[in-house]
Amino acid sequence: MRVAVIGGTGLVGRQTVAALEARGHDPVVVSRSTGVDVITGDGLEAALDGVGAVIDVISFESADRAEAESFFATETENLQAAEQRAGVGHHVLLSIVGVDNVEGNAHYAGKRIQQAMVSDGATPWTIVAATEFFDFAAMVVGWTRTGDTAVVPPLLVQPIAVADVADVLAEVAVGKPLGRTIEIAGPDTHDLVDMARRTLTARGEALRLVASWRDSPLGVEMAGDVRLPGDGARIAPTTFETWLAAESRG
Protein backbone atom coordinates (compact mmCIF):
# COMPACT_ATOMS: atom_id res chain seq x y z
CA MET A 1 0.00 0.00 0.00
CA ARG A 2 1.07 3.57 -0.67
CA VAL A 3 1.12 5.37 2.70
CA ALA A 4 1.89 9.04 3.29
CA VAL A 5 3.81 9.93 6.45
CA ILE A 6 3.15 13.53 7.49
CA GLY A 7 6.30 14.73 9.24
CA GLY A 8 8.22 11.88 7.64
CA THR A 9 11.67 13.41 8.24
CA GLY A 10 11.24 13.80 12.01
CA LEU A 11 12.16 11.50 14.89
CA VAL A 12 9.06 9.31 14.61
CA GLY A 13 8.53 9.90 10.92
CA ARG A 14 11.88 8.47 9.82
CA GLN A 15 11.33 5.25 11.74
CA THR A 16 7.73 4.98 10.54
CA VAL A 17 8.94 5.21 6.96
CA ALA A 18 11.47 2.45 7.69
CA ALA A 19 8.78 0.30 9.32
CA LEU A 20 6.51 0.65 6.28
CA GLU A 21 9.36 -0.27 3.94
CA ALA A 22 10.18 -3.31 6.08
CA ARG A 23 6.57 -4.47 5.66
CA GLY A 24 6.76 -4.09 1.88
CA HIS A 25 4.72 -0.91 1.59
CA ASP A 26 5.42 2.29 -0.34
CA PRO A 27 5.90 5.24 2.03
CA VAL A 28 5.55 8.82 0.82
CA VAL A 29 7.56 11.29 2.92
CA VAL A 30 5.59 14.50 3.43
CA SER A 31 7.54 17.43 4.85
CA ARG A 32 8.81 20.85 3.89
CA SER A 33 12.05 19.25 2.72
CA THR A 34 10.04 17.27 0.14
CA GLY A 35 8.24 20.40 -1.06
CA VAL A 36 5.04 20.10 0.98
CA ASP A 37 3.77 22.68 3.47
CA VAL A 38 0.85 21.41 5.54
CA ILE A 39 0.08 24.89 6.89
CA THR A 40 -0.31 26.58 3.51
CA GLY A 41 -1.38 23.35 1.82
CA ASP A 42 1.22 23.78 -0.93
CA GLY A 43 2.05 20.44 -2.56
CA LEU A 44 -0.24 18.44 -0.27
CA GLU A 45 -2.78 17.27 -2.79
CA ALA A 46 -0.10 16.03 -5.20
CA ALA A 47 1.67 14.21 -2.35
CA LEU A 48 -1.50 12.26 -1.53
CA ASP A 49 -2.11 11.12 -5.10
CA GLY A 50 -2.63 7.34 -5.05
CA VAL A 51 -2.25 7.15 -1.27
CA GLY A 52 -4.41 4.63 0.59
CA ALA A 53 -3.60 5.76 4.13
CA VAL A 54 -2.06 8.73 5.91
CA ILE A 55 -0.03 8.60 9.12
CA ASP A 56 0.23 12.00 10.80
CA VAL A 57 3.21 12.22 13.16
CA ILE A 58 3.98 15.90 12.66
CA SER A 59 5.33 17.69 15.72
CA PHE A 60 5.07 21.31 16.77
CA GLU A 61 6.48 22.63 20.02
CA SER A 62 5.23 25.91 21.44
CA ALA A 63 4.62 27.25 24.95
CA ASP A 64 1.87 29.47 23.52
CA ARG A 65 -1.50 27.71 23.68
CA ALA A 66 -3.13 29.77 20.93
CA GLU A 67 -0.18 29.15 18.61
CA ALA A 68 -0.24 25.39 19.23
CA GLU A 69 -4.00 25.18 18.74
CA SER A 70 -3.82 27.20 15.52
CA PHE A 71 -1.03 25.04 14.09
CA PHE A 72 -2.71 21.70 14.71
CA ALA A 73 -6.13 22.96 13.61
CA THR A 74 -4.82 24.41 10.35
CA GLU A 75 -2.62 21.39 9.59
CA THR A 76 -5.44 18.94 10.23
CA GLU A 77 -8.00 20.93 8.24
CA ASN A 78 -5.71 21.10 5.21
CA LEU A 79 -4.82 17.43 5.49
CA GLN A 80 -8.43 16.29 5.77
CA ALA A 81 -9.48 18.36 2.77
CA ALA A 82 -6.65 16.93 0.67
CA GLU A 83 -7.52 13.41 1.81
CA GLN A 84 -11.09 13.79 0.64
CA ARG A 85 -9.99 15.02 -2.77
CA ALA A 86 -7.48 12.16 -3.09
CA GLY A 87 -9.84 9.45 -1.82
CA VAL A 88 -7.64 8.43 1.14
CA GLY A 89 -9.27 5.61 3.09
CA HIS A 90 -7.57 5.78 6.48
CA HIS A 91 -6.26 8.62 8.62
CA VAL A 92 -3.94 7.52 11.45
CA LEU A 93 -2.99 10.13 14.04
CA LEU A 94 -0.19 9.79 16.58
CA SER A 95 -1.26 11.37 19.86
CA ILE A 96 -0.29 11.20 23.54
CA VAL A 97 -1.54 9.06 26.43
CA GLY A 98 -3.27 11.21 29.04
CA VAL A 99 -3.60 14.26 26.82
CA ASP A 100 -7.12 14.88 28.13
CA ASN A 101 -5.94 14.92 31.75
CA VAL A 102 -3.53 17.85 31.49
CA GLU A 103 -5.27 21.16 30.95
CA GLY A 104 -2.42 23.65 31.32
CA ASN A 105 0.01 22.31 28.69
CA ALA A 106 -0.09 24.25 25.40
CA HIS A 107 1.05 21.32 23.27
CA TYR A 108 -1.61 19.05 24.74
CA ALA A 109 -4.28 21.67 24.06
CA GLY A 110 -3.29 21.63 20.39
CA LYS A 111 -3.33 17.83 20.30
CA ARG A 112 -6.84 17.76 21.80
CA ILE A 113 -8.11 19.95 18.99
CA GLN A 114 -6.34 17.71 16.47
CA GLN A 115 -7.90 14.58 17.97
CA ALA A 116 -11.39 16.09 17.91
CA MET A 117 -11.06 17.12 14.28
CA VAL A 118 -9.84 13.67 13.26
CA SER A 119 -12.62 11.85 15.11
CA ASP A 120 -15.25 14.18 13.64
CA GLY A 121 -13.75 14.13 10.14
CA ALA A 122 -15.00 12.39 7.01
CA THR A 123 -11.94 10.16 6.52
CA PRO A 124 -12.12 6.83 8.43
CA TRP A 125 -9.65 7.06 11.28
CA THR A 126 -7.61 5.51 14.07
CA ILE A 127 -5.80 7.43 16.82
CA VAL A 128 -2.69 5.85 18.34
CA ALA A 129 -1.88 7.44 21.71
CA ALA A 130 1.65 6.72 22.93
CA THR A 131 3.42 7.33 26.21
CA GLU A 132 6.65 9.34 26.39
CA PHE A 133 9.59 8.09 24.36
CA PHE A 134 12.75 6.79 26.01
CA ASP A 135 14.47 9.94 24.71
CA PHE A 136 12.13 12.18 26.71
CA ALA A 137 14.21 12.40 29.89
CA ALA A 138 17.23 13.67 27.94
CA MET A 139 14.98 16.17 26.14
CA VAL A 140 13.83 17.61 29.48
CA VAL A 141 17.46 17.90 30.58
CA GLY A 142 18.18 19.82 27.40
CA TRP A 143 15.29 22.19 28.05
CA THR A 144 16.30 23.03 31.64
CA ARG A 145 20.08 22.73 31.64
CA THR A 146 22.01 25.68 33.03
CA GLY A 147 25.73 25.06 33.24
CA ASP A 148 26.26 21.72 34.96
CA THR A 149 22.74 21.59 36.47
CA ALA A 150 19.35 20.58 35.09
CA VAL A 151 15.87 20.47 36.63
CA VAL A 152 13.88 17.27 36.06
CA PRO A 153 10.39 16.80 37.56
CA PRO A 154 9.69 13.53 39.42
CA LEU A 155 7.25 12.38 36.76
CA LEU A 156 5.98 8.80 36.73
CA VAL A 157 6.00 7.45 33.17
CA GLN A 158 5.76 4.18 31.24
CA PRO A 159 8.02 5.09 28.31
CA ILE A 160 8.24 3.44 24.93
CA ALA A 161 10.83 3.05 22.16
CA VAL A 162 10.24 5.18 19.08
CA ALA A 163 10.87 2.12 16.90
CA ASP A 164 8.02 0.29 18.66
CA VAL A 165 5.70 3.24 18.07
CA ALA A 166 6.66 3.26 14.39
CA ASP A 167 5.95 -0.46 14.07
CA VAL A 168 2.45 -0.04 15.51
CA LEU A 169 1.70 2.96 13.30
CA ALA A 170 2.76 1.03 10.19
CA GLU A 171 0.67 -1.98 11.22
CA VAL A 172 -2.43 0.07 12.02
CA ALA A 173 -2.27 2.21 8.88
CA VAL A 174 -2.55 -0.70 6.47
CA GLY A 175 -5.35 -2.30 8.46
CA LYS A 176 -9.03 -1.50 8.81
CA PRO A 177 -9.81 1.91 10.39
CA LEU A 178 -10.90 1.36 14.00
CA GLY A 179 -12.74 4.61 14.65
CA ARG A 180 -11.30 4.75 18.16
CA THR A 181 -8.14 5.48 20.13
CA ILE A 182 -5.69 2.74 21.06
CA GLU A 183 -3.01 3.31 23.69
CA ILE A 184 0.54 1.96 23.46
CA ALA A 185 3.22 1.97 26.14
CA GLY A 186 6.51 0.41 27.11
CA PRO A 187 6.70 -2.60 29.44
CA ASP A 188 7.73 -0.83 32.68
CA THR A 189 7.08 2.30 34.73
CA HIS A 190 9.97 4.63 35.55
CA ASP A 191 10.71 7.85 37.39
CA LEU A 192 11.81 10.56 34.97
CA VAL A 193 14.65 11.74 37.22
CA ASP A 194 16.11 8.25 37.36
CA MET A 195 15.69 7.91 33.59
CA ALA A 196 17.58 11.16 33.06
CA ARG A 197 20.40 10.09 35.36
CA ARG A 198 20.77 6.69 33.68
CA THR A 199 20.59 8.19 30.19
CA LEU A 200 23.32 10.71 30.99
CA THR A 201 25.50 7.95 32.44
CA ALA A 202 25.03 5.82 29.32
CA ARG A 203 26.08 8.78 27.18
CA GLY A 204 29.10 9.54 29.36
CA GLU A 205 27.75 12.88 30.60
CA ALA A 206 27.85 14.21 34.16
CA LEU A 207 25.28 16.74 35.39
CA ARG A 208 23.70 17.60 38.71
CA LEU A 209 20.01 16.83 38.47
CA VAL A 210 17.52 18.73 40.62
CA ALA A 211 14.30 16.78 41.15
CA SER A 212 11.64 19.48 41.26
CA TRP A 213 8.41 20.64 39.67
CA ARG A 214 9.53 24.24 40.22
CA ASP A 215 11.26 25.76 37.17
CA SER A 216 10.23 22.66 35.22
CA PRO A 217 8.65 22.83 31.75
CA LEU A 218 6.04 20.33 32.98
CA GLY A 219 3.29 21.28 35.41
CA VAL A 220 2.59 19.56 38.72
CA GLU A 221 -0.80 18.55 37.29
CA MET A 222 1.15 15.72 35.62
CA ALA A 223 2.06 14.19 39.00
CA GLY A 224 0.83 10.76 40.07
CA ASP A 225 -0.52 8.32 37.51
CA VAL A 226 -1.86 10.96 35.11
CA ARG A 227 0.65 10.01 32.44
CA LEU A 228 0.21 6.24 32.71
CA PRO A 229 -1.77 4.19 30.17
CA GLY A 230 -5.08 2.50 30.89
CA ASP A 231 -5.56 -1.21 31.56
CA GLY A 232 -6.28 -1.98 27.91
CA ALA A 233 -3.07 -0.47 26.53
CA ARG A 234 -0.96 -2.41 24.07
CA ILE A 235 2.46 -3.09 25.63
CA ALA A 236 5.50 -2.82 23.36
CA PRO A 237 8.44 -5.22 23.79
CA THR A 238 11.51 -2.97 24.04
CA THR A 239 12.69 -2.21 27.59
CA PHE A 240 14.43 0.94 28.76
CA GLU A 241 17.46 -1.19 29.64
CA THR A 242 17.70 -2.43 26.05
CA TRP A 243 17.47 1.12 24.77
CA LEU A 244 20.13 2.29 27.25
CA ALA A 245 22.50 -0.44 26.12
CA ALA A 246 22.20 0.86 22.56
CA GLU A 247 22.84 4.42 23.80
CA SER A 248 26.02 3.23 25.55
CA ARG A 249 27.28 1.61 22.36
CA GLY A 250 26.40 4.72 20.37
Secondary structure, 3 states (H helix, E strand, C coil): CEEEEECCCCHHHHHHHHHHHHCCCEEEEECHHHCCCCCCCCCHHHHCCCCCEEEECCCCCCCCHHHHHHHHHHHHHHHHHHHHHHCCCEEEEEEECCHHHCCCCHHHHHHHHHHHHHHHCCCCEEEEEECCECCHHHHHHHHHCECCEEEECCCEECCECHHHHHHHHHHHHCCCCCCCEEEEECCCCEEHHHHHHHHHHHCCCCCEEEECCCCCCCCHHHCCCCCCCCCCCEECCCCHHHHHHHHHHC
